[in-house]
Amino acid sequence: MSSIPADLTAFLAEKRDSREYRRGLAVKLALEGYLYEVISDMLDVTPGFISQSKKAYATQGTDGLLLKYKGTPAYLSPEERQSVIDWLKQQQAWSVERLQTYIEITYGIVFQSRQSYYQLLAEAEMTYKRAQRMNPKRDEQQVASKKKRLSSY
């Protein structure tokens, strides 16, 4: 059995993404002399995953075990996003289609998924399931009289 390098031990001691930790642990177990089949069963990974992780560690060190995906940049900047939310809060009635049209006209952006519009509505504390904030036919006097009648019971 070979000794485990200090950088790998420090890598495993840090709090990190479970996928990165699994890579580091696979390398550690492989360096300790465990069979790939045993590691595969323990970590629920394939032997190819173990050999790829071990090769990445051998060539790049612990940087080779890190996730490389950083995500795609946001379509709207934080300022534009806040501007859309402020616009939504000023509206008396809203819909996903209306929001989609506003963003397309104002910023020239069309989201690929409706989920993006739903998230904007949620950030504005609105729901796409409701067409408007309040009932436009609501009569405050009728509501007050009904409350008064019900409170007497």
N, C-alpha and C positions, 0 to 999 in steps of 0.2 A: 504494500500500500504506500502510495506517495502522500506527502504532506500537502495540505490544502493551502494555496497561496493566500497571503494576507488580504489582498485586494478583493478576492472572491468572498472571503469571510466577512469583510466589511460591507460588501455589496449585499450579502444576504441579511446582515444585521439591520440595514436601513429599511424603513417603511417604504414600500413601493407597490406598483401594480402587480397583481397576482400572476400575470403572464410573464413578466420579467423575473419574478421570484421563482417561478417554475423552471424557467430556463437556467437560472443560476443554480438551483438545487439539482437539476439534471446533470449539469457540468460537475458539480461537487461530488455527487454520487458516482459519476463515471470516473473521476479522478481517484476516488477512494477504492476503485476496483470492482464495484458492483457490475453485474451483467446487465446488458441493455434490456433484456427481457424482464428482469426484476425491477429495474427503474421504470420501465413502461407500465408495469402493473401498479407500482406504488403511486406514480404521478398521473396515470391515465393519459400517457402520451405515446407516440409512435417511436420506434427506434430511429427513424429518420430525423425526428425532432431533436433527439438526444445528440446525434452525430452533427447536425447543423449547429446546434447550440455550442457544442464542444469546439467545433471548427471556428465559429465566430469568436469564441473566447480566446482561442489560441492565436488568431490573427489580430484581433482588435482589443483584446482585454475585456474588461467589464463593459466598455462602451458597445461592444458587439452584442451584448445581452439586452440592451435597451430597445424599447419600441421606437421605430423610426417614423411612424405615422403621426403627423401633426394636425391633420384635419384640413378642410378647405377654408379659405378666408370667407368671412361673412359678406353677404351681398350688400347689406346696409351697414354703414358705420354706426357706432354707438350714438352719435349726435342725430343722424338721420332716423334711427330707430326710435329715439326719444321724441323726435318731432312727429313721427307717425302716431305714437301713443298719445301725445298731446292732442293731435288732430282728432283721434278717435274719441277722446274724452269730451270733446266739444260737440260731438254729433248727437242729435236727438234720436236718430234711428241709424242702424248700421246693419251691414251684411258682409259676408265674405266677398261677394262680387263687387260691392261698393269699395271695400278696402283694396281689393285687387286692382280695380280701375284707378284708384287714387295713387297707389304706389307705382303703377305702370306709367301714368301720365307725369307724375312729379319726378320720379327717379329713373324711369326707363327700365325698371326691373320687373321681371315676371318670375316668381318662385316656381320651382319644378313641382312642389308638393303643396297641397292645401294645408298641410300641417303647419307650415311656416306662417300662414295667415291666422290659423287657430292660436298659435303661440303669441302672436302680436295682440290678438284680442284678449287672451288670458292675461298678458302683462298689463293691459289697460283695464283689467278687472271686469271684463265683459265676456259673454259667451256667444259663440256662433249659433247656438241653438235658439237664442232669443232674438227677435227682430228689433226690439227697441227697449229702452230703459224703463219707460213707464207707459201706462195706458193713456193714450191721447184723449180718450173720452172720459177720463176720471173727473168727477165733480167733487171738489173738496167739501162742499156743503152737505152733499148726500152721504159722504163718508163719515163726516163728523156726526150727523144725525143718527146714522146706523150704529156708530160706536157708543153714542149716548144711550140709545135704546138697549143695546146689548149689555152695557155695563149695569143697567138697572136690574137685570136678572141676577 
